[in-house]
Amino acid sequence: MMVEDGFDVRIANHPDKVKLKHLLEQNNLPVDDIETLDLQHFFGAQSTDTLLGVAGMEPYGSDALVRSLSVRADAQGQGIATALLKHLEQHAVSLGVQQTYLLTETADRFFIRHGYTIVPRATAPAGIQQSSQFSVLCPASAIFMHKALAS
Ligand SMILES: CC(C)(COP(=O)(O)OP(=O)(O)OC[C@H]1O[C@@H](n2cnc3c(N)ncnc32)[C@H](O)[C@@H]1OP(=O)(O)O)[C@@H](O)C(=O)NCCC(=O)NCCS
């Protein structure tokens, strides 16, 4: 993809773990469990060797938790998060995921624009409830959202 100022941005999985953690920390997103996660389900938007944005997913059978959507402050507003989310959802569909869920404290309006709706936390499937994002890392006040993916 191209972004506004002409940089060529490439999306690929397995982003560099150190850069990933740094980008999440910059946007105050949880990093405590990153070491234990399969970065096969994490995608980075990269321009040359600079990581501009990331998005990740934890699959639980036909459900998945979307997480860690984060774009560098100086690269926001250029469609990078939109492209990452689209990429992630395509990856989810390729794994047989039908329902995606997420927790957010700040970006609910962004996700509503991309087809997510706010649902009660109690409606989360068991796999999602057991994720550390859900049970430990994200505060109880975080907004819980759902989207049914078209297969
Ligand atoms: C939310 C975030 C990922 C969006 O990244 P981005 O690359 O700027 O998003 P895009 O360029 O694809 O989309 C931008 C559009 O979404 C809107 N948008 C961006 N952040 C938004 C937010 N928090 N709430 C509502 N709308 C938002 C912009 O106004 C813009 O609208 P426009 O297309 O009408 O101009 C980025 O702001 C970010 O990293 N925030 C901090 C971390 C965070 O809250 N992540 C979500 C946790 S799950």
The ligand as a Gaussian input file, in Angstrom:
#p B3LYP/6-31G(d) Opt

LIG

0 1
 C       -6.809000       3.855000      16.603000
 C       -5.581000       3.896000      15.684000
 C       -4.996000       2.498000      15.595000
 C       -6.012000       4.392000      14.296000
 O       -4.868000       4.403000      13.451000
 P       -4.791000       5.214000      12.074000
 O       -3.747000       4.564000      11.228000
 O       -4.680000       6.649000      12.348000
 O       -6.239000       4.931000      11.446000
 P       -6.647000       5.108000       9.908000
 O       -5.751000       6.118000       9.286000
 O       -6.760000       3.777000       9.267000
 O       -8.109000       5.654000      10.042000
 C       -8.209000       6.968000      10.385000
 C       -9.630000       7.343000      10.523000
 O      -10.109000       6.796000      11.756000
 C      -10.385000       7.871000      12.633000
 N       -9.857000       7.506000      13.944000
 C       -8.594000       7.248000      14.297000
 N       -8.532000       6.976000      15.612000
 C       -9.799000       7.052000      16.068000
 C      -10.393000       6.882000      17.315000
 N       -9.704000       6.588000      18.400000
 N      -11.725000       7.036000      17.395000
 C      -12.445000       7.352000      16.300000
 N      -11.947000       7.542000      15.104000
 C      -10.637000       7.392000      14.984000
 C       -9.680000       9.085000      12.096000
 O      -10.348000      10.259000      12.473000
 C       -9.730000       8.854000      10.611000
 O      -10.955000       9.253000      10.075000
 P      -11.058000       9.799000       8.564000
 O      -10.748000       8.621000       7.681000
 O      -12.481000      10.267000       8.440000
 O      -10.064000      10.888000       8.440000
 C       -4.527000       4.878000      16.211000
 O       -5.143000       6.119000      16.463000
 C       -3.809000       4.401000      17.474000
 O       -2.778000       3.728000      17.382000
 N       -4.343000       4.772000      18.657000
 C       -3.745000       4.407000      19.929000
 C       -3.854000       2.934000      20.235000
 C       -5.279000       2.435000      20.302000
 O       -6.154000       3.057000      20.890000
 N       -5.500000       1.248000      19.703000
 C       -6.736000       0.527000      19.759000
 C       -6.615000      -0.498000      20.836000
 S       -7.431000      -2.020000      20.493000

